[in-house]
Amino acid sequence: MRFENGVLAQFVCGFASPFRTSMESIGSKGTLTVPMPFHLGKNDKFYLQVGDETKTIEIPDQELYIGEVEDMADAVLLGKEPRMILGLFESARTGKPVTL
């Protein structure tokens, strides 16, 4: 996918290939690799490569969807606005990313 601002995104997926999940973000100054992006808490390390140097970034164990669950609980139990849902609606309406 090529975005209007020149950013390029690509992905590979398939049902007949061996199981593999990873995410790699490549920028002008380095690369960030997340070996298991959908299982945070089980794999708590990211890798940042800048030039020839690779730095390991350790992420504290956490439940994968805890932010969304807490946001919805606050909406139901405390009457707060559901930020995540409202953010999704706003992004869909405007066609732009929304900062929460």
For each residue, the residues with C-beta under 8 A, 3 or more apart:
1: 8 9 10
2: 6 7 8 9
3: 6 7 8 9
4:
5:
6: 2 3
7: 2 3
8: 1 2 3
9: 1 2 3
10: 1
11:
12:
13:
14: 17
15:
16:
17: 14 20
18:
19:
20: 17
21: 35 36 37 38 39
22: 33 34 35 36 37
23: 33 34 37
24: 31 32 33 34
25: 31 32
26: 31
27: 30 31 32
28:
29: 50
30: 27 48 49 50 51
31: 24 25 26 27 48 49
32: 24 25 27 46 47 48 49
33: 22 23 24 46 47 48 49
34: 22 23 24 37 46
35: 21 22 43 45 47
36: 21 22 39 40 42 43
37: 21 22 23 34 40
38: 21 64
39: 21 36 42 43 64
40: 36 37 43 44 59 62 64
41: 44 61 62 63 64
42: 36 39
43: 35 36 39 40
44: 40 41 58 59 60 61
45: 35 56 57 58 59
46: 32 33 34 56 57 59
47: 32 33 35 54 55 56 57
48: 30 31 32 33 54 55 57
49: 30 31 32 33 53 54 55
50: 29 30 53 55
51: 30
52:
53: 49 50
54: 47 48 49
55: 47 48 49 50
56: 45 46 47
57: 45 46 47 48
58: 44 45
59: 40 44 45 46 62
60: 44
61: 41 44
62: 40 41 59 66
63: 41 66 69
64: 38 39 40 41
65: 68 69
66: 62 63 69 70
67: 70 71 84
68: 65 71 72 84
69: 63 65 66 72 73
70: 66 67 73 74
71: 67 68 74 75 82 83 84
72: 68 69 75 76 82 84 85
73: 69 70 76 77 78
74: 70 71 77 78 80 82
75: 71 72 78 79 80 81 82 85
76: 72 73
77: 73 74
78: 73 74 75
79: 75
80: 74 75 83
81: 75 86
82: 71 72 74 75 85 86
83: 71 80 86 87 100
84: 67 68 71 72 87 88 100
85: 72 75 82 88 89
86: 81 82 83 89 90
87: 83 84 90 91 98 100
88: 84 85 91 92 98
89: 85 86 92 93
90: 86 87 93 94 98
91: 87 88 94 95 96 97 98
92: 88 89 95
93: 89 90
94: 90 91 98
95: 91 92
96: 91
97: 91
98: 87 88 90 91 94
99:
100: 83 84 87
